[in-house]
Amino acid sequence: MKTTAILGYEERVTNYAAALEAVGLRPVVTLSTAEAEDCAGLLLPGGGDIDPARFGQVNAGSRDIDPRLDEAQLKILEVFVRSGRPVLGICRGHQVVNVGLGGDLIQDLPTAADHVAYDHVDSVHPTENRPGSLLHALYGAKMTVNSSHHQGLGRMGTGLRAVSFAPDGTVEAAEHRSLPILTVQFHPERMAFRFARPEVADGQRIFEWFKSQL
C-alpha cells in the first residue's frame, strides 16, 4: 500500500486520513520532513492562516498563524516539487502551495461572507472549471462545492494556473503546468464517503486521481 504524508497535527487531520484510506492509501501524519520524504505523495491539509511575512505582506486579517506548521509544510513542499512527486493541497494547503511557489494571498476576501462556514456548517456555492483542466475532466464545466475559508489566492505561483472559479472570481482550484500538483480551496474530504452530500460534487474523484499519480 502506497504511503501519503499528511503534514499536520494528527488530531486535526482525521478526515483527510480517512479519505486516503478509503481509496486504498496509507496516510502518514507527521510534522517531520525527514519522515515525509519517504512517502510517495504529499497532502497539505486545511487549517489556520499562513504568516503573511512568508509572502511579503504585513498582517491584514490573517489569524491562527502557526510558524512551526508553516516551516514544515513549505519545507516538505519544496522537496516534493524538486522530486516531481504528487501533491494535493486542500484549503490552507491550496494556499501553501501557491505561497511556496512564489505567489501571494488575499488575506481577507471582500466576499468572505460567501465562503465561510456558519455554525460549523460549510457554505455551498457553484464553480466554473476551465476547459482542458483536470477538474473539467472529472466534473465537467460546472460543479457545486463546499466552502469554509476567508482567504484566497492572489498572484499565482510559478508554474501554477488557476482552473476553477467561484462566482465572485475566487480561485477554487489550481494545477501545475508540468508537475502532478492539484490544489483546491474547497474540502473534497467533506464531499465524499460518509460525508457525501447530494447537493455537492463527489470529492472521491479527486482522491482517486491523486492515487493514480502515485
C-alpha positions in Angstrom: 0.0 0.0 0.0 1.5 3.3 -1.0 2.0 6.0 1.6 1.0 9.6 1.6 2.4 12.1 4.0 -0.1 14.5 5.7 1.8 17.4 7.0 -0.2 18.4 10.1 -1.3 17.5 13.6 -2.8 14.1 14.0 -5.9 15.3 15.9 -6.8 17.8 13.2 -6.5 15.7 10.1 -8.6 12.6 10.8 -11.0 13.3 7.9 -8.1 13.6 5.4 -6.5 10.4 6.6 -9.9 8.6 6.4 -10.3 9.8 2.8 -6.9 8.5 1.8 -7.6 5.1 3.5 -10.9 4.9 1.6 -9.2 4.9 -1.7 -6.5 2.4 -0.6 -3.7 4.7 0.5 -1.8 4.6 3.8 -1.6 8.1 5.5 1.5 9.0 7.4 0.6 12.0 9.7 3.7 13.9 10.6 5.5 17.2 11.1 8.8 15.6 10.4 10.1 16.4 6.9 12.5 13.5 7.2 9.6 11.1 7.7 7.5 12.7 5.0 10.4 12.5 2.4 10.0 8.7 2.4 6.4 8.9 1.2 5.1 8.6 -2.4 2.8 11.6 -2.2 2.0 14.7 -0.1 -1.3 16.0 1.1 -1.3 19.5 2.6 -4.5 19.9 4.6 -6.7 22.7 5.8 -6.0 24.8 8.9 -5.2 28.3 10.0 -3.6 31.1 8.0 -0.1 31.3 6.8 2.2 34.0 8.2 1.8 36.9 5.7 5.5 37.6 6.1 6.0 34.4 4.1 4.6 36.2 1.0 6.0 39.7 1.7 3.0 41.3 3.4 2.1 42.7 6.8 -0.7 41.1 8.6 -4.0 42.4 7.3 -6.5 39.9 8.6 -4.6 36.7 8.9 -5.2 34.7 12.0 -4.4 31.4 13.8 -0.9 31.6 12.5 1.4 28.6 13.3 5.0 29.3 12.4 6.1 25.7 13.0 3.5 24.4 10.6 4.4 27.0 8.0 8.0 26.0 8.2 7.4 22.3 8.0 4.8 22.4 5.1 6.8 24.8 3.0 10.0 22.8 3.5 8.5 19.5 2.5 6.6 21.1 -0.4 10.0 22.2 -1.8 11.2 18.6 -1.5 8.2 17.1 -3.4 8.3 19.8 -6.1 12.0 19.2 -6.7 11.5 15.4 -6.9 8.3 15.7 -9.1 6.2 13.7 -6.7 2.4 14.2 -6.5 1.0 16.9 -4.2 -2.6 17.6 -3.2 -3.3 20.8 -1.5 -6.7 21.4 0.3 -7.9 24.7 1.6 -4.9 26.0 3.6 -2.8 23.5 1.5 -4.1 25.2 -1.7 -2.7 28.5 -0.3 0.5 26.9 1.0 1.4 25.6 -2.5 0.8 29.0 -4.1 3.0 30.7 -1.5 5.6 28.0 -1.7 5.9 28.6 -5.5 6.2 32.4 -5.1 2.6 33.5 -5.2 0.7 35.5 -2.6 -2.7 35.6 -0.9 -5.7 37.9 -0.4 -5.7 37.9 3.4 -9.4 38.6 3.9 -11.7 38.3 0.9 -14.1 41.2 0.4 -16.7 38.5 -0.2 -15.6 36.3 2.7 -19.2 36.1 4.0 -20.0 34.0 0.9 -17.2 31.5 1.7 -17.0 30.9 5.5 -18.8 28.2 7.5 -21.6 29.2 9.8 -22.3 27.2 13.0 -19.7 24.7 11.8 -21.7 24.0 8.6 -19.9 24.6 5.3 -21.2 27.2 2.9 -22.1 25.8 -0.6 -21.6 27.6 -4.0 -21.1 26.8 -7.7 -17.8 26.9 -9.5 -16.8 27.1 -13.2 -14.0 24.8 -14.3 -11.7 25.9 -17.2 -11.8 23.7 -20.3 -8.8 21.4 -20.6 -8.3 21.3 -16.8 -8.3 18.2 -14.6 -11.4 19.4 -12.8 -13.2 19.9 -16.1 -12.3 16.3 -17.0 -13.5 15.0 -13.6 -16.6 17.1 -13.2 -17.4 19.0 -16.3 -17.8 22.7 -16.8 -19.7 23.4 -13.6 -19.8 21.9 -10.2 -21.0 22.7 -6.7 -18.6 22.7 -3.8 -18.5 23.3 -0.1 -16.6 26.3 1.4 -15.0 27.2 4.7 -12.4 29.9 4.3 -11.8 33.7 4.4 -8.6 34.0 2.3 -7.9 33.3 -1.4 -5.1 33.2 -3.9 -3.7 36.4 -5.2 -0.7 36.4 -7.6 -0.3 32.9 -8.9 2.9 31.0 -8.0 5.4 29.9 -10.7 4.1 27.1 -12.8 0.5 27.2 -11.4 -2.6 28.1 -13.4 -6.0 28.9 -11.9 -8.5 26.4 -13.3 -11.7 26.8 -11.3 -13.5 29.9 -10.1 -16.3 30.8 -7.7 -19.0 33.4 -8.8 -17.0 36.2 -7.2 -13.8 35.2 -9.0 -12.1 33.5 -6.1 -9.7 30.8 -7.4 -11.2 27.5 -6.3 -8.6 25.2 -7.8 -5.1 25.4 -9.4 -3.0 23.0 -11.3 0.7 22.9 -12.0 1.6 23.2 -15.7 4.1 20.3 -15.7 4.0 18.6 -12.3 1.3 16.3 -10.7 0.1 19.1 -8.4 -3.5 19.9 -7.8 -4.8 22.4 -5.2 -8.4 23.1 -4.3 -9.9 25.7 -2.0 -12.8 23.5 -1.1 -12.8 20.4 1.1 -13.2 17.2 -1.0 -12.7 15.1 2.1 -16.1 16.5 3.3 -17.7 15.9 0.0 -17.1 12.1 -0.1 -17.6 8.8 1.6 -19.5 9.2 4.9 -19.6 13.0 4.3 -21.1 12.8 0.8 -23.8 15.3 0.2 -26.3 15.2 -2.7 -26.0 19.0 -3.3 -22.3 19.0 -3.9 -19.9 17.1 -6.3 -18.4 13.8 -5.3 -15.0 14.6 -3.7 -13.9 11.0 -4.1 -12.9 11.6 -7.7 -10.1 13.9 -6.5 -8.7 11.3 -4.2 -8.9 8.7 -6.8 -7.0 10.9 -9.2 -4.4 11.6 -6.6 -3.9 7.8 -6.0 -3.5 7.3 -9.8 -0.5 9.7 -9.7 1.5 7.7 -7.1 
